[in-house]
Amino acid sequence: RLNSFDTTLTRELHGLWRDLRFDDDVRAIVLTGAGDRAFCTGIDREDVIPQPAGPWMMDDPGLLLGPKSADCWKPVVAAVNGMACGGAFYMLGEVETIIAAEDSTFFDPHVTYGMTAAFEPILMRARMPFGEIMRLTLLGNYERMSAARAYQVGLVQEVVPGEELLARASEVAAQLASAPPVAVQGTVRSLWLARELGRSQALDLAKIYIGLGSDQDAIAEGQRRFEGGAR
């Protein structure tokens, strides 16, 4: 089903993100889709999602897909292969960096099929200029953003040939994992915090984050690496 998701998968993935928080051997994560045709094509339309009565409550399984929804602050590298559409943005909206295969495409078909697009473009808004996410969302199936265009607008940070995608994503993840994890996770939390708060509020909390995320032994090791010219 081209890596579509259903209620079972979202619960399993949410549980995995939460479990990864406890595995100290995991310092960075690569997220990708099986095969080369699609990263994710959104929700499986055959899945039945029960909803609470009334207009004030709603269950959307996609909101469980991303690492931040599970309080996982280890850096995530998304390796996008093939199509990334609709519900794929639940995940892409919560990763640290995106590497895309040259033939990958990004689109959101909700509006074309008479559905309001809300959660996905809201999550992606901070990754793309307003005009780009508006165009991508409103044009639905008529707008297939290429990997090259996604790189131009800042959605994607790197584009590579498809056969090099996983190797490159793994290389970046290994580089992220080489730094002290407390400092890396503190930096990740700080930057996500800055997206949601005002400048002065974020700077005030940054003082606390620096204190919590700065380990003296790790700083000393970093200084030794600097003096030795290590990368």
C-alpha positions in Angstrom: 0.0 0.0 0.0 2.9 2.3 -0.7 3.7 2.8 3.0 0.3 4.1 3.9 -0.5 4.0 7.6 -3.5 2.8 9.7 -4.4 2.9 13.3 -2.3 -0.1 14.2 0.8 1.3 12.5 0.5 4.7 14.2 0.3 3.1 17.6 3.2 0.9 16.9 5.4 3.8 15.6 4.4 6.0 18.5 5.4 3.2 20.9 8.7 2.8 19.1 9.5 6.5 19.4 8.8 6.3 23.1 10.9 3.2 23.5 13.8 4.8 21.7 14.0 7.4 24.4 15.2 4.7 26.8 17.8 3.1 24.5 21.1 5.0 25.2 22.8 3.2 22.4 20.6 5.0 19.9 21.8 8.6 19.5 20.3 9.5 16.1 17.6 7.9 13.9 17.0 7.4 10.2 13.4 7.4 9.1 12.5 6.1 5.7 9.9 4.1 3.8 10.2 0.5 2.5 11.1 0.2 -1.2 11.7 3.0 -3.6 8.2 4.0 -4.8 7.0 5.9 -1.7 8.2 7.3 1.6 4.6 7.4 2.7 1.3 8.0 0.9 -0.8 9.0 3.9 -3.6 7.1 5.6 -4.9 3.8 4.4 -8.4 4.8 3.3 -9.7 1.3 4.1 -9.0 1.8 7.8 -12.0 2.7 10.0 -11.2 5.3 12.6 -13.9 5.6 15.3 -14.6 9.2 16.3 -16.1 10.6 19.6 -19.6 12.1 19.3 -20.0 15.8 18.9 -17.9 18.5 17.2 -15.4 19.2 20.0 -13.3 16.1 20.0 -11.5 14.3 17.2 -9.1 11.4 17.0 -6.5 11.6 14.2 -4.0 8.7 14.2 -1.5 10.7 12.2 -0.8 12.9 15.1 1.0 9.9 16.7 3.4 9.4 13.9 6.0 12.0 14.6 8.8 11.7 17.2 8.0 15.0 19.0 4.4 13.7 19.8 6.2 10.9 21.7 8.5 13.3 23.6 11.5 11.9 21.6 14.2 14.5 21.2 16.9 12.4 19.6 17.7 13.8 16.2 15.9 12.2 13.2 17.1 12.2 9.6 14.3 11.6 7.1 15.4 9.8 4.0 12.6 10.5 1.5 12.2 8.0 -1.4 9.6 8.3 -4.0 6.3 9.9 -3.1 5.7 11.8 0.1 2.2 13.0 0.2 -0.6 13.9 2.6 -0.1 12.1 5.9 3.6 11.8 5.2 3.8 15.4 6.4 2.9 14.3 10.0 6.3 12.7 10.1 8.3 15.1 8.0 6.9 18.0 10.1 8.7 16.6 13.2 12.2 15.6 11.9 15.4 17.6 12.2 16.6 17.3 8.6 15.4 15.8 5.3 17.5 14.1 2.6 15.6 13.3 -0.6 16.2 11.0 -3.5 16.4 12.9 -6.8 13.2 11.4 -8.1 11.1 12.0 -4.9 8.0 14.2 -5.0 6.0 16.0 -2.4 2.2 16.7 -2.7 -1.0 16.9 -0.6 -4.1 15.6 -2.4 -6.7 16.5 0.4 -8.3 19.5 -1.3 -8.6 17.7 -4.7 -10.7 15.1 -3.0 -12.9 17.5 -1.1 -11.2 17.3 2.3 -9.9 20.2 4.3 -6.1 20.0 4.8 -5.2 21.3 8.2 -2.9 19.2 10.4 -0.4 18.4 7.7 0.2 22.0 6.4 0.2 23.3 9.9 3.0 20.9 10.8 4.9 21.8 7.6 4.4 25.5 7.7 7.6 26.1 9.7 9.6 24.1 7.2 8.4 26.1 4.1 7.6 29.7 3.1 3.9 30.5 3.5 3.3 30.9 -0.2 4.9 27.5 -1.0 2.9 25.5 1.5 -0.3 27.3 0.5 0.3 26.5 -3.1 1.3 22.9 -2.5 -1.8 22.4 -0.3 -4.5 24.2 -2.4 -3.4 22.8 -5.7 -3.6 19.2 -4.3 -3.0 16.6 -7.0 -2.1 19.3 -9.5 1.1 20.3 -7.8 3.9 17.7 -7.5 6.9 19.4 -5.9 10.2 17.9 -7.1 13.1 17.2 -4.9 15.0 20.0 -6.6 12.2 22.5 -5.9 11.9 21.2 -2.3 15.6 21.9 -1.8 15.2 25.4 -3.3 12.5 26.4 -0.8 14.2 24.8 2.2 11.9 21.9 2.8 14.8 19.5 1.9 18.4 20.0 3.0 20.1 17.7 0.6 19.2 15.8 -2.6 21.1 12.7 -3.7 20.8 9.9 -6.3 18.3 7.3 -5.1 20.9 4.6 -4.8 22.9 6.8 -2.4 20.0 7.8 -0.2 20.2 5.4 2.7 24.0 5.5 2.8 24.0 9.3 2.9 21.3 9.5 5.6 23.2 6.9 7.7 26.3 9.0 7.3 24.6 12.1 8.5 23.0 10.2 11.4 26.4 8.8 12.4 27.8 12.3 12.5 25.0 13.5 14.7 25.5 10.5 16.9 29.2 11.2 17.4 28.5 14.3 19.6 27.6 14.0 23.3 23.9 13.1 23.4 22.9 15.4 26.2 24.2 18.4 24.2 22.6 17.2 21.0 19.2 16.7 22.5 19.4 20.0 24.4 20.2 21.7 21.1 17.3 20.0 19.4 14.9 21.0 22.1 16.1 24.6 22.1 15.6 25.0 18.3 12.1 23.5 18.4 11.3 25.7 21.4 12.4 28.8 19.4 9.9 27.9 16.7 7.0 28.1 19.1 7.9 30.9 21.5 8.8 34.6 21.1 12.4 35.6 20.9 12.8 36.9 24.4 11.0 33.9 25.9 13.1 31.4 24.0 16.3 33.2 25.1 15.3 33.2 28.7 14.7 29.4 28.6 17.9 28.9 26.6 19.9 29.8 29.8 18.2 26.9 31.5 18.7 24.5 28.6 22.4 25.3 28.4 22.8 24.5 32.1 21.0 21.2 31.8 22.6 20.1 28.6 26.2 21.1 29.2 28.2 18.2 30.7 31.7 19.2 31.8 33.3 15.9 30.8 31.8 16.2 27.4 33.0 19.8 27.1 36.5 18.7 28.1 36.5 16.0 25.5 35.3 18.4 22.9 38.2 20.8 23.8 40.7 17.9 23.3 39.2 17.2 19.9 39.4 20.9 19.0 43.1 21.1 20.0 43.9 17.9 18.2 42.2 19.1 15.0 39.6 16.3 15.0 36.5 16.8 12.9 
